[in-house]
Amino acid sequence: MSAPTPGLPASIDETLALLKSASYLADRSLATVLFLSLRLGRPLFLEGEAGVGKTEIAKVLAASLGRKLIRLQCYEGLDVATAVYEWNYPAQMMAIRLSEAAGEHDKDRIEHDVFSERYLIKRPLLQAMEPSVDGPPVLLIDEIDRADEAFEAYLLEILSDFQVTIPEIGAIKAPEPPIVVITSNRTRETHDALKRRCLYHWVGYPDADREMAIVRAKAPRAPERLTGELVAFVQRLRKQDLFKSPGVAETLDWAAALTELDAVALDPAQVSDTLGVLLKYQDDIAKIEGAKAQTLIEETRAELRWLETG
């Protein structure tokens, strides 16, 4: 393997430590693929349910490496003008009128002047190709599954060469490729051609021990008993037949909410009243609130007692 790039982690253990320094507690498989992505200069494609921490990885990388974070939020109808570049047409028209008023009638010269970088509005993908004294930025292409397939196809060329061709100017190529993180919630299948250009990792829900450590790190004000019970409750909740299971983000929100309510342990009435923090669909809430919440709490406490005595 080639020598490590200065500033980047030199091993999987260093990658784990880098993430942990920003309170992101990853498992070793994620740290491994992230390490390889950084060393090989390949985009990292992260797929998984919403709220499991995919976007946060890019934010943590930018913060811990001291790099600029450039985020492209995908949505249906996203086009080149929004994602790559567009011309500042009002400024161009003003420049043309001023040139004509000054007696300039050379159309080729006027066209050359107005189609220069001075009038170019750089969007996220083009911004990511600009050099920086801090090193290449972290480019987050968030929720690629929400973009149209046409844009996904356009992205293939950029990820292959990290180059954009602007007809009026020519090719603009990144002196150093950015660190690229692409996320998908899998609302639709992403084309294989895009995934082949990336290293792939499925970000799943954490196990109980890691989720406990995450809550302790991110919600340190939560009482220890409450932390143990709510993590065990959420772990059990994910095994229920729900339309959308709660992610780690919802676990943290719930820990913060219950702490604000001065809870020291799970209370059935309080759980039912705050299910809207965990669950985002009324059918799911109706399925869990009341007697079902009471049963899940009792099962949670029985499991915790068994673990303590076993």
Beta strands, then each sheet from edge to edge (+ up, - down):
strand 1: 44-47
strand 2: 69-73
strand 3: 85-87
strand 4: 120-122
strand 5: 138-142
strand 6: 163-166
strand 7: 170-173
strand 8: 179-184
strand 9: 199-202
sheet 1: 2+ 5+ 8+ 1+ 9+
sheet 2: 3+ 4-
sheet 3: 6+ 7-
end
